Amino acid sequence: MTIENSVSKDIDEIFRLYLIATDFQRSKGLVTWPEFDRKMVSDEIDQDRQWKILVNGKIACVWASAFEDPIIWGEKNGQPSLYLHRIATNPEFRGMHMVKRILEWASIHAQLHGKSFIRMDTVGENKKLIAYYQSCGFNFLGLKQLKNTESLPAHYHNAVVSLFEIELPAPTNF
């Protein structure tokens, strides 16, 4: 299992995994992801902010990262944080604890970039997903009603989001 930046040739597979995730969300009666803008994802790839887990050379999971998220996190955006977005797992690899693998990577990536928090949000109050993220190590910070979301993807418009955070240990100096 390896973690690498996604590359341009991965974009069709990224969108296939987004579609599978959206279909799963719909089947559970949850808020579904909209069709994301290909240019947005392409820009994330170009900026080395789109990631993948490879298992035996096959994409098992994808996600995006950012070092700021002011619309969702407001004043907390000023705190040094790594934000995770759009985690989508290939169904062939479900049960392999991809979020835990992402968090192992995120802890190192965040600390290498001087960040003190790993943060994530999800739209709505999905109690099973909240419990799952808590089991992965996130603290559930509660719900937040979003405002001024015009620049965000459609599923965020007038949405309530669940906020999650992991505070990283302070670096030790030897």
N, C-alpha and C positions, 0 to 999 in steps of 0.2 A: 504494500500500500504506500503510495507516494502522493505528496501534495505539490502541485505546480500551478503557475499562472496559466489560465486558459489562453489559447491562441486563436487567431481568426478562423482557422479551419474547424474549430469546435463550435461555432455559433449555431449551426443547425442542430447539433446534439443538445446544446444548452436550451434551445427553444423547444425541442422535443420533450426534455425533462420538465420544463415549465408547463407544457400542455398536460403532461401526465399528472403533475401536481395539481393543476387547476381542475382536471377531471376528478381527482380524488377529493378535493375540497368540495366540489359540487355534489359528489355522491354522499358526502357526510352532512350536507345542508349547511355548509360553512360559507363565509364570505370568500368569494373566489378572486384569484388574481386576474387582472385584465390582461389583454394581449400587450406585452411590453414592447416598447419601441426598440427595434433592432439597432438603431443608431446609438441609443443609450448604452446598450450592452456592448456594442462595438467600441464605443468610447471607453468603457470600463476595461475592456481587453487591452486597448492601446495604452491605458494609464496603469496597467498592471494591478487592477483592482477586482478582476474577475478570476476566480480560482476553481480548481477541480481536484478531486481525489481520484487517482487512478488505481485500479486493482487489476493486475495482470494486463496492463495496457489499455483497459477499458474504463471509460468515464463512469464512476460510481456515484458521484455527487458533485454539485456545483453550488457556488455562492458568490456574492459580491461583498467587498469590504469598503469602508470609508473611514476617514479620520474626522469627519464632521457630519452632523445631521441636525441642523438648527431648527427646522420646522417641527420635527417630532420631539426633540429633546429640549428645546427652548433654552433656558438659562443654564441647564446642565451641559449644554453643548460646549460651554467654555472649559469644562473639565477635560483633561487629556484622555481621550477614549478612542477605542477601535469599535466601529459599528459593523454588524453583520446583517446582510440582507439576502433575501430570496434563496434560501437553502432549498435545493431540490435534489432528491435522491432517486437514482435509477432503481426501479422496483426489483431488479435482479439482485440488488445489494441491500435490501431492507433487512433490518435485524443485525446489521454490522456496526451499529452505534456510530453512525457518521457524524452526528452532532458532537459527540464526545471527542472524536478525532479532530473535528474542526476546532473545538475548544482547546485541545492540546496545542495545535498549531497557533491559534489566536493568542494564547498566553505568551508564547515566545515572540510572535510577530509584534504584539502590542508592546511588550517590554523593550524589544529592539528599537522601537520607534518612540520610546519615552512615554508610553501611555499607561494610565493607572486603572482603566476600566475596560471591560468588554461589555458592549451593550447591544441589545436587539429589541425589536418590537414585532408584534403580530396584530393584525386587525381583528377586532372583536374580542369576546370573552369566551374563548374555547377552553373550557376547564380541563379537558384531557391534554391539550397541548401545553397549557400552563403547568400542569403536573409533570409532564414529560420534561419540559425545560428546567423545572426545578430539580428533577432527578439527575439532570446533567450538570447541575452546579449553579444555575442561575438563581438569583434572588428575584422574586416577583415583586415589582414595585407598585403594582396597581394599574388602574385604568386611567386613560387621559383622553379627553375629548379634543380632537384636533381642530384647528382653525387655520384659515389662509392656506389651504392645501392645493391651490391651483397648479403649482409647479410639480406636485407629486403625482405618481400614477393614480388612475381613477379609483382604485379600491380604497384609497385614503381620503377621498373627498367626503367631508362631513362624517368622518369615522371616529369611533372610539378604538383606541389601541391599548393592548397589554404591553407593559414595559418590563424589560428584564435587564439585570446587571450582574456582573461579577467584578468585585473589587480585587485587583491584583495585589499581591504582597509588595511592599516597598523593596526596591533593590538593595541588596547588601553590598557594602564596599569592603574589600579585603585589603 
